[in-house]
Amino acid sequence: MTASTRTTVLSLYMRVFRIARNWQAQSGVPSDTETERKYILQEARTLFRQNQKLTEQESIKRCIEECEARIEIGLHYRNPYPRAMYLPPFGLATQKGRKLRAQQRLRKQAKPIYLQSHDET
């Protein structure tokens, strides 16, 4: 990891923690605010630790883009949770051979950048 990349990653990490410290739930309920703050902190720690061992510049760049996208979407919509992924047409194929593989490929292609770290549910 280059020095500039390391600086970028650390600044993103600190930005997420500042956002969590100042976060206010859209509902205005204090318990919701605390729950969302804990989620932001836990999610950041998990994803940054998960990607800590990355060495390829391309994969690091993708993770940085994902983090920036999630920050911007969260701040814009005032919702810290990832937005739902919309399935392509015929997204719920039956469990039969070729159709299933084709649907899995389409789902992977349709996955937005801000959900790259999440497994499909």
Buried (B, 14 or more C-beta within 10 A) or exposed (E): BEEEBEEBBEEBBEBBBEBBEEBEBEEEEEEEBEEBBEBBBEBBEEBBEEBEEBEEEEEBEBBBEBBBBBBEBBEEEEEBEBEEBEEEEEEEBEEEEEEEEEBEEBBEEEEBEBBEBEEEE
